Amino acid sequence: MSIVDEKKLLTNEERESYQQLLKLYNYELFHFLVEVTEDQNPIDMNDINYVIILKIKVTHVQNNLSNTYFSQLGSSIWISELEHDFQNKYYVNHLSY
């Protein structure tokens, strides 16, 4: 699948890090759907310390396992959290057939 980021909130570095992470854990781009949105309330914009928070939903397409990560704009924290989930095999389907 792909990255759905209509407002172009992810940096090029985040996109590259994501692709490298997939390769490191033997995944392909089409294995995941990444949906990026801004997680803000309209009232937050009136705050003098307004910070854009990203909501990144990552879904493994084949087994429909997903997790949502929250990250400050440009911080790449979600990449670290996604790697943690890869290390702990969060996206591996545990069902036996």
C-alpha positions, -999 to 999 in steps of 0.1 A, spaced: 0 0 0 12 35 6 14 65 27 -17 87 28 -5 121 38 -27 147 21 -14 177 40 23 166 35 29 165 72 58 139 71 92 151 63 113 135 35 136 121 63 107 104 80 96 89 47 131 76 40 135 63 76 102 45 73 113 28 40 146 18 55 129 4 86 107 -17 63 137 -31 45 155 -38 78 126 -59 90 120 -76 55 87 -58 48 77 -42 15 59 -9 10 27 -27 -1 25 -46 33 14 -15 51 -10 14 48 2 46 67 -24 73 73 -12 106 85 -34 133 100 -31 162 123 -44 155 158 -55 190 170 -86 205 183 -97 239 169 -92 254 203 -56 243 204 -47 268 176 -55 297 200 -28 284 224 4 305 223 24 273 226 6 256 197 24 225 186 13 203 157 8 167 167 6 140 141 -16 110 143 0 82 123 -21 51 119 -1 21 105 -20 -9 93 -6 -42 82 -28 -49 52 -27 -87 51 -36 -93 87 -54 -60 95 -33 -53 126 -29 -16 132 -15 8 158 -17 45 161 14 66 169 14 102 180 44 124 172 52 161 172 56 175 137 91 166 124 102 147 155 102 112 140 93 96 173 67 75 156 95 58 136 111 46 169 78 34 182 71 15 150 105 -1 152 98 -12 187 66 -28 175 85 -45 147 110 -58 173 82 -71 194 65 -87 164 33 -66 169 24 -69 133 29 -106 130 -3 -125 127 -5 -149 156 -33 -170 143 -26 -205 132 -43 -219 102 
